[in-house]
Amino acid sequence: MRRKIKTTPFQREILWSMADDGRVSLLALLKHLALKFPAESPHTLLQRADRDIRVVEGHGCLFLIWQIGTEEKPVLWPERTTLQFNDLFRWDETSEQWKVEPGERAFTDLILQLTQGGVEVLDLIASQSSEPTPRWKPKENS
C-alpha cells in the first residue's frame, strides 16, 4: 500500500462518492459536487470533474463504464484519451439538472467504478485523517 497520497478536496469527494457502492453515476456525482462546491459555475465544475477524475484515474483508483440503458460497456483506453466531459454532458438551466449531451455516442450515463487501488487510497486517506471519512466495505450477502 502507498505510504502517502496527496489529494485535493475535490478529488476526495470523487473518491468518497464511490465508497458506499464501489461506483457512482457521473450525473449523480456532478449533482453531488454542485452541492459541495456551490461557488463553482456548472462549466467550471464540469471542467474540474473531468480533470480530477483523470488524476484519480491516473492513480489507478477508478475506471469508466458507458451506461447504455440497462447495459454497460467499459470505456476503452483509446477512446478515453480523447473523451471530454464537456462534449458529453451539459447543464440545463431550465430544469437545473445535468443532462447527457445528444451527439455521436448513444449512452445514458457514465459510471465511475472503484478499483482495488481506489479502495487502498480510500483506506489511506481515512488513516491519515483525524475526521471520520468514508471507506469502501464489501456488502455482506444476507
C-alpha positions in Angstrom: 0.0 0.0 0.0 1.1 3.5 -0.6 2.6 5.4 2.3 1.2 8.8 1.5 -1.1 10.3 -1.1 -1.9 13.9 -1.8 -5.4 14.7 -2.9 -7.5 17.8 -3.2 -10.9 18.2 -1.5 -12.5 17.8 -5.0 -10.6 14.6 -5.6 -11.6 13.2 -2.2 -15.2 14.0 -2.9 -14.9 12.0 -6.1 -13.4 9.0 -4.3 -15.8 9.3 -1.3 -18.8 9.3 -3.7 -17.9 5.7 -4.7 -17.3 4.5 -1.1 -20.8 3.1 -0.5 -21.4 1.0 -3.6 -18.0 1.0 -5.2 -19.4 3.0 -8.1 -21.2 6.2 -8.9 -23.1 7.6 -11.9 -21.4 10.7 -13.3 -24.7 12.5 -13.5 -25.2 11.8 -9.7 -21.6 12.8 -9.0 -22.0 16.1 -10.8 -25.1 16.9 -8.8 -23.3 16.0 -5.5 -20.3 18.1 -6.5 -22.5 21.1 -7.3 -23.9 20.9 -3.7 -20.5 20.5 -2.1 -18.9 23.3 -4.2 -21.8 25.8 -4.7 -19.5 28.7 -5.7 -18.4 26.8 -8.9 -20.3 27.6 -12.1 -21.6 24.5 -13.9 -19.0 24.9 -16.7 -16.1 25.2 -14.2 -17.5 22.3 -12.2 -17.6 20.1 -15.3 -14.0 21.0 -16.2 -12.8 20.3 -12.7 -14.6 17.0 -12.6 -13.1 16.0 -15.9 -9.6 17.0 -14.8 -9.7 15.5 -11.3 -11.3 12.2 -12.5 -8.4 11.9 -14.9 -6.0 12.5 -12.0 -7.7 9.9 -9.8 -8.0 7.5 -12.7 -4.3 8.0 -13.4 -3.5 6.9 -9.8 -5.4 3.6 -10.7 -8.3 4.4 -8.4 -11.2 4.1 -10.9 -12.2 3.3 -14.4 -15.1 4.4 -16.5 -18.1 2.4 -17.9 -20.6 3.6 -20.5 -24.2 3.0 -19.4 -26.4 2.4 -22.4 -29.9 1.9 -21.0 -29.6 -1.1 -18.8 -26.4 -2.4 -20.4 -22.8 -1.4 -19.5 -19.7 -1.3 -21.6 -16.2 -0.3 -20.5 -14.7 2.9 -21.8 -11.6 1.6 -23.6 -8.3 3.4 -23.3 -8.0 4.7 -26.9 -11.4 6.4 -26.6 -10.7 7.6 -23.0 -7.7 9.6 -24.2 -9.9 11.8 -26.3 -13.0 11.8 -24.2 -14.0 15.3 -22.9 -16.9 15.6 -20.5 -17.9 19.0 -21.9 -18.7 17.2 -25.2 -20.8 14.6 -23.3 -22.7 16.5 -20.6 -24.4 19.9 -20.3 -26.1 21.9 -17.6 -29.8 22.6 -18.4 -30.7 26.0 -17.0 -34.4 25.3 -17.3 -34.5 22.2 -15.2 -31.3 23.0 -13.3 -30.0 19.5 -13.9 -27.1 17.8 -15.6 -28.0 16.1 -18.9 -26.4 13.9 -21.4 -25.5 15.9 -24.5 -27.0 14.3 -27.5 -24.3 13.5 -30.0 -22.4 10.7 -31.8 -22.4 8.4 -28.7 -25.7 6.8 -27.7 -25.4 6.5 -23.9 -27.4 7.4 -20.9 -24.6 8.0 -18.3 -21.0 7.2 -17.4 -20.3 5.1 -14.4 -17.2 5.6 -12.3 -16.1 2.2 -10.9 -13.7 1.9 -7.9 -10.7 -0.3 -8.3 -8.7 -2.2 -5.7 -6.2 0.7 -5.9 -9.1 3.1 -5.2 -10.1 1.1 -2.1 -6.5 1.3 -0.8 -6.4 5.0 -1.4 -9.7 5.5 0.5 -8.2 3.5 3.4 -5.0 5.6 3.3 -7.0 8.8 3.3 -9.1 7.6 6.2 -6.0 6.6 8.1 -4.4 10.0 7.6 -7.5 11.9 8.5 -8.5 13.0 12.0 -12.1 13.2 10.9 -14.4 10.3 10.0 -14.1 9.6 6.3 -15.9 7.1 4.1 -14.3 3.7 3.4 -15.4 1.1 1.0 -16.6 -2.2 2.6 -17.9 -5.1 0.6 -21.6 -5.7 1.1 -22.4 -8.8 3.0 -24.8 -11.2 1.4 -27.9 -11.8 3.6 
